[in-house]
């Protein structure tokens, strides 16, 4: 399942480098990339997207045939949105949670998470490239852990798993490691020359030139 914020405030940490319309276009492109990875993973029974943004909802339907659930109104943050999606998955064997800013995600990455999950109650965690965040997690059952996404979330998830007696496994997947929040992240994406929707959007928006004119931080 995938939580998606309203796109009018997308990628605020890039505000010093890109105007709001460009940031929104990049967020939609990243969403397209993540939805494509989900739709291309036969190990998954379906896709749930939690959002109150109509454009994100329409793309989720078109790209992945997703079940779209409205976010809280007013929004209560990403973890509350994830919890709402996990409630919809209650009764399933497991639930895969992704953030919406992973332009390099591929079906092979998601299939690897499914394959790596140990038997019994478990949490299989894919960290961010800094090794501190959680960019994806497979929870078996869906309520195995309470979502605690955000800065330093990997340590929080591991500690929670130990506390509640859930087996935790960490899996390194380069396609899931790069979450785009800052100019430095965008520069890293452009350097990969990956054939993804986000990279194409970067080319249309001449992001590399804009980043070169400022500081990447």
WOSULSUL-V384674 format. One record per run of one state. SS is the DSSP state (H for helix, E for strand, C for the rest). FROM is the first residue (numbers start at 0). LEN is the number of residues. If there is no record, write none. Layout:
# WOSULSUL-V384674
ss | from | len
SS | FROM | LEN
SS | FROM | LEN
This chain:
# WOSULSUL-V384674
ss | from | len
C | 0 | 1
E | 1 | 2
C | 3 | 3
H | 6 | 3
C | 9 | 2
H | 11 | 3
C | 14 | 5
H | 19 | 20
C | 39 | 8
E | 47 | 3
C | 50 | 3
H | 53 | 11
C | 64 | 2
E | 66 | 3
C | 69 | 8
H | 77 | 11
C | 88 | 6
E | 94 | 4
C | 98 | 8
H | 106 | 10
C | 116 | 5
E | 121 | 6
C | 127 | 6
E | 133 | 7
C | 140 | 12
H | 152 | 12
C | 164 | 2
E | 166 | 4
C | 170 | 3
H | 173 | 4
C | 177 | 5
H | 182 | 10
C | 192 | 4
H | 196 | 8
C | 204 | 2
H | 206 | 6
C | 212 | 5
